[in-house]
Amino acid sequence: MSAKTRPIRVLQSMSAPDGTTKFAVQMAEGAPADVEQHFFSWRDALLRGYDVFHVHWPEFLFRAGTRPRSLVKYALTVLLLTRITIRRTPIVRTVHNETPHESGGIAETWLLRWLTTMTRHYVVLNPFSVTPEDRPVTLIPHGHYRDWFRARRAAPVSGRLISCGLLRPYKGIESLMEALLSTSYSDLCLHVVGKPVDVEFASQLRRLAAESPRIRLTTEFVPDDVLVDEILASELVVLPYKKMHNSGIVFVALSLNRPVLVPRNEVNEWIAGEVGSGWVHFFDGGFDDEDLETAIRSLRTDAPLSEPSFTSRSWEEAGRAYASVYRKVLS
């Protein structure tokens, strides 16, 4: 089969799908027939042939839990970028975050700059992401998960709140726990579900959770079926992030017909305008008990009258749009 007729081989910087609601799963399932998706391993990245390298969260290429492992990944990344330079393999980058959630060192900064200079095309998930002005950019909105969860429906438990996902300091989980302890709504309880980013942060969360039986903490990765059950059992999904740009959990919650409480910014207001009234609740500035009480009052007095509306967010549409980007960089 010639290069002109065979599928475009794309190496994603994400690991292979594991059955959870990861971006990688939907990327693979939404890809059209003329795009062959491969998921990341260092062996494939350095030795296998591919037409396009598609980067997501680039810092994860060279971050590791220990310094020796980080040094190995730095070296591997240098080899990878050298290979890509020699072979002139185009790089496409999807912008998930404005900046890495945790800062890195000098080596990481240098590698990120090198990768940025080599990126030929950017994909943004919302119209507000900033990309280099000298590079083409395409808007491909984050897909919904409604089809993925179509058969999962259940009535929420009044007063139950949930915050979930990878637990990291910037997500404001501590503020949420403190707000729950201060609120005048005695019927509220909170489930926090997810794996903490490190042992120290896990210990901090456990200390706060121990202050009240109304807080339940699950500090481990949970499979999809457990996460979905937790969200469906909740009246409100609370994401008290100190800073938010794109969030997959927002679309998981809305796809399950559960309202969300999020920081007010232009991205979240854009989503709120799309999905319809009553689904996205906001707080401004630092999160506290008043923000929680305001959202609960609003939700209980003015509940949404219909399901969230998703516009141009099917993964099939996203797959076609990504395929178009791949063709552009190859041409």
Summary of the structure (lengths in Angstrom):
residues: 331
radius of gyration: 20.9
end to end distance: 18.9
largest distance: 68.4
contacts: 1002
relative contact order: 0.14
helix: 40%
strand: 17%
